């Protein structure tokens, strides 16, 4: 099962760390294909030569023109030289669990089984992290993956009451997700991390 890892990176200082962590912690490294769009000053382009040439499409653009997030994300899925079955959308500042690829596939099958259409998107808001002095990673204790499940309601600041989210576009409120190993249906997509079938 080939996974396309779509990464956008605009003036990102952690692209190298993200790709290295993603690749090194995958159980089936040979099943990954990276499509990366980096916009940066040329002297800061990342050295991603540790990824085999047949598993990466790395497009670099200088900052002479601002092209935008949607342009970059679209480009990561254009002219891909391999067939792939799944796609993972992430940004250039992400960390991974060991064997994340097999975990994604397992959790995706659980989500599909709950769907009336047999289709699903896995999405989450990854935990915040910071670097220690020795460049190891420290996850911030107060932040958990999928810290909340947003609801399609919000707070009306004029009426000072809970309002229907969609018509008024008020900011959504959140619920703490259940502490279990199951996947849960929601109405919100975190575009910092999405996994689905092609």
N, C-alpha and C positions, 0 to 999 in steps of 0.2 A: 504494500500500500504506500504509494509515493505521496509525500506531504510537501506542498509548496509553502515555504516560509517567506512571507511577504513582509519586508521591513522598509519603513521610510525613516529617514534620518536627516533632519535639518539643523545644521550647526550643532550636532550632537557630539558630546565628548565621550560617550560610552558605547558607541557602535561596536567597536572591537570586543569589548567585554560581553556584550549581548550575544554576538555571533559565536564567540568562543564558548560561552556557557550553554547556549542552545545546542551547539554541535557536540560538545564533550559530554553532555548529560543525556543525549538521545540514546535509546537502546539500539535502534537500527539506523545508524548514521548513514548507511548507504541508501536509505529510503528518503532522505531529505534532499530538497533542491531549494537553494536560497535565491530569491530575486530581491535585490537591494537597490534602492535609489538613495544616494547620498548627495546632499547639497552642502558644500562647505568650501572653505578656502583650500586650494589644492595642496598646500603644505600640511593640511590636517586630514587628508584622506586616509582611511584605515588600510592596514596591511592585512588582507584576508587570505593570504596565500596558503594558509593551513587547510583551507577547504579545497578538495579536489576540483580541478578546472571543470569537469563535467557535472558538477553539482552546484555551480554558482553562476549567476548573471549579475554582475556588479556594475551599476551605471553611476558615474560620478559627474556632477555638475557644479561649476563654480557659482559664486553668489552674485554674478553680474546682473542676473535677472531673477526676480522673485516669481516662482512658478506656482507655489501653493501646495497644500496638503493633498487635495483631491487629484491634482495633476500627478503628483508623485505616487500616490496609492494606485491610480489607474495604470501608470507605467509599469508597476511591479507585476501586473498581470497580463501585459502585452508582449507578444512575440517570445513566449516561453519555449525553449527548445526541447522540452520534455513533456510527456503526458503525466498528469498527476491526478490523484483521486481526492485529496483533501487539501484545504488551504488554511494556513494559520496567519492571521493579520496581527502584527505586533509593531511596536515602536522601538527605536534604537536605544532603549534604556530599560531592559527587562532581564529578569533572572528566572531560572527554571529548576524544577525538581528533577531528581534522578529518574530516568526512564519516562520522561514527560510524554514522549510520543505514544508509547503503549497505553499510558494512563488516559490520554486524550481519546484514543480510539475506543477504549473500554467505556469511558464516561459518555462518549457520543452515542454508542449503541444503547445505553440506558436511556438517554434523552429521546432518541428516535422511538423507542418502544413506548414512551409515554405520549407521543404525538399522534393526533388523529390522522395527520397526513403522512406520517412516517418520515418527516423532515424536521431538522432541528439546527440550532446554532448554539454552540457553547460560547459563553461570554463571561468575563469576569473582570474585576478591577484588581490587578495584582497588588501584593503588599508593597509598601514603601520600604526602601532600604537606603543605607548610606555606607560609606567606606570607613573602616577603622584606619588608624595610623599606619598599620602594616599592609593596607590595601585589601584586607579581607572584607567580606560583606557582613554587615549587621542589619538584620531586619528590625524595623521599628515595632516594639512590642504592642503598641496601642493600635496597630493596623493589621487587620486580618484580610485574607483573600475574600472577596465578596462580602465586605463589611456590612453591606445593607442590601435589601431588595427594594428598589424604588416602587412606589405605588403611583398610579396615574391620578393623583390628587395633589393639591398644593395649598398653599396659604395665600389667601387674598389679603394683601396689605392694606387695602382701602376699607373693606368690610370687616377686617380682622376676624376672619373665620376660614375654615377649611373650604376650598373651592374645587370644582371640577377642573382637573389639570388641562385637559385637551383644549376646550374652548378659550380659556383665559391664558394658557401657556405659563401658568405659575410654576415655580420650581418644585419638583417632586419631593415628597417626603419619603423617608425610608423606614424599613422594618429590619430588625436583626434576623438573619436567616437561621433556620433550625441547625442545631449542632449534630449533624449526622453525615453519613457518607453517600447520601443520595443526591441526585440532581433535582432542581426545582424549577418549575415553569415561572417565567417572569415576562415583563413587557418592556424591558430596557436592554439596550445593547451598549456595552462598554467597548468602544472602538480601539482601545489600547490593547485588547486581547480578544480575538474572535477565532473560533475554529469551526469549520463546517465542511461538508462535502463540496466538491467543485461545483 
